[in-house]
Every structure is written in structure tokens, then in C-alpha cells.
């Protein structure tokens, strides 16, 4: 039962409602996790749960302060809580789940070692929009751009209720610390308040004394659990591991006793020992053979079954920590490394791939796996070195082909095209290499060769059902080539057809096609439809069908659905029609996407044009300003989309009589020739507008019929 902290609870809920996030900080044992769990709205029934439905908790206990590791651990924890879905970007899947929910969801990220501005940014799931509220819990906050609630001692009345005594001397000694108060409440079963106060008064750390008292009466099984916790990761101990270590009766007895003595808390199917308890146990429990204990725990971690994703996540946290112990046999350490690399989060598995590659320097399979992983985490030099070592060692034809192909692609990425060409000569005749070879032609700028080869590949294999996936991949590669050649409309059509032909909306080709379709470079100029009206009409129909199809399969608030809503709004704007799309853009897109999201910039442009057509120039200026600043930050000052937004902003500012309009139009007229050319509407409109900018705003408004605002 949660007692007290009503003022802090109101402050936390207010921060979550207003800012969408809050940082909870304070010394260990002060009640941060309990307050965060209590802040979640609870249903009328089922209120007994520690964390109610609609709340997700992920502990980062045992992680370093590296932002990449913390973000990857959060992703792994969410993946485990979601049942280990076979997807690459599990955070995006989590965001979609939150966005579809009927009510806001609470995410509690606990046990963060330290917070910086970068770490806060990495731990906030912005793709979930306003429906996700996040509590970050840490003991150290050097300064972050977020609401911070620092928990201190409990109020006297609340402390007395938690302790079960109003003895002023004892309350003064305990200092309002919730964990000390709860432990002292247990001690009052054997001691009077006055005796306990006298005993604790001379102690430099009353909490330590109270914990040692609880240790003295512990059974052997409970003491062993505390030692296991003290020598491994601070993550919770899975119940399956405890059963392997103690047997089912012993594990249940230990869990019950530790919970009864307030030394540990059951969390789902695991047991969380508090950090203060771990540190005190390591220091004050009688000494044991820690190496032998670590070996038994490592055996249990290795032998743990894989059936429960939540338990497997915790098992891997312990395997990660145990693999770094120098006192364990190399064979056991090797198996621990292999256990950890089963995780889907590359950042967490990279150190273990490195260790295995160094230990098994002559095993080509290990080297190829390490090379593939290093490429995925953005370490191409390291990946190339591993692949280079694997090629001469591989005797199995399939593995040798895999190693050569990987090395050739890595050399291309690193610009070593001379060595890569030699490998492509060897690989070109081998089955399954035609598409990677044609991609290498595009990377070298030989787009004509790539385009011809891709068209021939599609014509040759499109009627074979067994080649469906590869044909789709060829179409997407052809679309990328068309983008680089400036054939954006053709690329858009091709990507749309890939989506339409997909057997499942979850197919990998659909994700890549959507990425191409909504790429900013594929958006034809809204201000330049002229002779392209038939093209826009065809695009509008395709986008409308895609939008409805995606809404039916993934929901109306899915990020891809909303991106398609924006793209459809652009096509309707170019055609001079808006329909109900405008309302969907305003209500759903702006609610879902944060200001930094590219779809948000494009939505602001659509809304700006709609406001301008209705002569609501003040609203138009606000929307165009949001689009301009977003495009400038994401694409640079002279990108075509940035210039379009800036021209629209300049005109809107001029019509509203605000300063800066002429400056924006002059900037566009200077840079449009190099960005889009002098024959486009963008250049002509900016030149015309900058020429008329000397006239006062009242004359601009007189020339443009205005509706009442």
C-alpha cells in the first residue's frame, strides 16, 4: 500500500500532463519507483497490481552511462515485454501500439545510472506522440531540459503512518527515509520505539544497521539469493534461474522470506533486490567462495530455457555481467557470450561478438557473424577486417560466398572500389549475386548500367512466384536509381506499386517502399503543378488507396498511415482540393508527431496552404514558419523544400504586415536557381514577390481579397 507523498504525486501527474515527461530523482530507497507506479491511472477493479494496465516499466539496472547502451537496453526491455516480436525497430512498434491505445500510456524507465540531455533524448519515445507519458528515474541529474521532481524525506505525519509509531525520537533518527521507516516498523515487533531509537542514534548509517538486523535471521536459501544478486547484474533475478539454483521449494521459500523481510520485491516473474540491500549484503554477509558461487549462477544462466521473453531478457543481463568475470573458466565464458548475442539489439551484442571473434580467430562462421553485426552498428572498418579474415578461412562454399559478398559490399561502402571490383568479378557469375552487383553499379554512379540491368532482371523474373521478393527488391533499387536521376515521379509510382503488390503489409519491401514514397525528395513541388495536373491526379488516387489500405491493416493512427495522410494532403493541395484530409492532418498528424518529425514539417505546409487559400494569413504564417524551421534543420537552407516553405512564409509575413517577409523572399530568389532552376514557379514567384516587396503590406492585402479572421 502506498502511503503519503500526495503533494509529490500531484506534482508528478501535473508534469506528465503538461510536458509528457518527468525526471524523478533522489537518494536510493527514497521511494522513486513506488511513486512512479502510483502515478499511473488505475482502473476501478484490479487495483492490486504493482503497475496497472496501461503502464510499462523497464529497468536499466546494470547498464553503463553510455547513451547507445541505455537506448539499446530500453529497446531490449520493451521487446521482452511485448513478447519478443521478430522486428528490427521494436521501439517504433511500441510507439504504434501506444498510438492505437484509447488512453495515454505511462512508460517508467527505472534505474538510469545518470541523466544528461543526450540520454534524455535517447530514452524518450517521440514517435508515440502525446499518448505516451514518460517517467525517468535516476539518482543523479547534473542538469537536463525536463521537469525534475526531487524526492526528499517524507512529511512527519506520513512517516509516522508508515512506521506505525509517532515516537518523535525514533522518527528523528530515521529522517523520513521510506525504506528505513519500513524496516524499523518490522523491528518494532521486537523492540520498543525508545530502545530502537537509542540503538540507532549512535549509528552512522541507521539504514545499514536495520538491514544487518534483517540479515541475521535469514534462512540459508534467502542468504544465497542475496549473494547471487550481489555478485551479478543489478537486474532482477528470474524465477527460472532461482529454481535451477535452489529447486522449486527452496526458491519459493527464499522469495517469500525476502519479500516478508522487505529485502526484495517480486516483479512479474522475477525478484528485484534493492541496490542498497545488494551493497549491504556484499559487505556484511559472511564471506563465501564467490568464484564457486559465480560458476553455479553462470551454469543456471546458460541452462535457463528460452520460453519466457521477459525472463530471457533478464537472463541475458546476468550473462552479460558474468561474461566479464576473469575467475570463470573460458569454456563457460564462451557460452555466456553466445547466450548474449541472441539478443536482437546490436549495440548490446557488439562487445560479445568482438570477444568471440578474438577467441575464435580461426573460425570463419564466428568472424562473418561479427562482421555482419559490426556493419549493422555502423563500424564498417571493423566489419571489413573480420570479413577479410573470414574469406581465406571459409571452406564451406555457402559461407565463403557469404563472406566474399559481405566483404565486397563493405569495400564499396568504404570507397575501396579497386579491391571490391576484383571480388565483384569473382562473385558476378555466382547465383544470387546479380542484385548486389547492380547496386554496386549505382553506388559507383554508373546509373545507366544499373538501370538496364535492373529492368532486365525484373522482366526476366517477374512471372516467377519464387522470385517475388527479389523482384520487389529490384524494383526498389530501380526506384533509388530513378531518384538519383531526377525521375522522382517514376520512382514514386514504382514504390507505390511495390506496396500494392505486397502479399502482406508487414513485408520488408513495404517498409522500404514506404520510406522511398514519403522521402522528401519524392515530393513534387506543390507550387509547380502546371502541366503535371494529370500526374498529380494519378498520384492522388494511388495515395488515397494506399492510405485507406494501411489504415485498415495497421490502424488510422499508425505512423505510416499518417505519413500517407500528409502525402495525400499534398496531392490534394496541388489539385486545389482538400476534402476531409485537412481535418485528419490537423487532428491526428499534429497530435502524433513531435515538431522534429519530417511528417510534421510537411503537415505544416499542407495546413499553411489551406489557411492561405482561406485567406487566414496569420494562421498560414504560423504553419509556414513551423515548416520552414523544420525543413531548414533537417535538409539545410537551400534544399528545395526549405526554399518553398521560406517563400510561402515570406508571402504570409508580408500579407500580415510582419517584418522579415522581404528578407525571406530575397533569400529564395538568390538560391532557387541553383536548387530548382530558373524555369520553375518557385524561382519566378520568388523573383516576382521580392520585386513587389517594396510595396507596403496594406497594398498587398488590397490586391489579395481577404476573409474576416
Secondary structure by P-SEA (a helix, b strand, c coil): ccccaaaaaaaaaaaaaaccbbbbbbcccccaaaaaaaacccccccccccccccbbbbbcccccccaaaaaaaaaaaaaaaacccccccaaaaaaaaaaaccbbbbbbbcccccccaaaaaaaccccccccbbbbbbcccccccccbbbbbccccaaaaaaaaccccaaaaaaacccaaaaaaaaaacccccaaaaaaaacccccaaaaaaaaaaaaccaaaaaaaaaaaacccccccaaaaaaaccaaaaaaaaaaaaaaccccccccbbbccaaaaaaaaccccccaaaaaaaaaaaaaaacccccaaaaaaaaaaaaaaaacccccaaaaaaaaaaaacccccccaaaaaaaaaaaacccaaaaaaaaaaaaaacaaaaaaaaaaaaccccccaaaaaaaaaaaaaaaaaacaaaaaaaaaaaaccccccaaaaaaaaaaacaaaaaaaaaaaaaaaccccccaaaaaaaaaaaaaaaaaaacaaaaaaaaaaaaaaaccccccaaaaaaaaaaacccccccccccccaaaaaaaaaaaaaaaaaaaaaacccccaaaaaaaaaaaaaaaaaccccaaaaaaacccccccccccaaaaaaaaaaaaaaaaacaaaaaaaaaaaaaaaaaaccccccaaaaaaaaaaaaaaaaacccaaaaaaaaaaaccccccccccaaaaaaaaaaaaccccaaaaaaacccccc
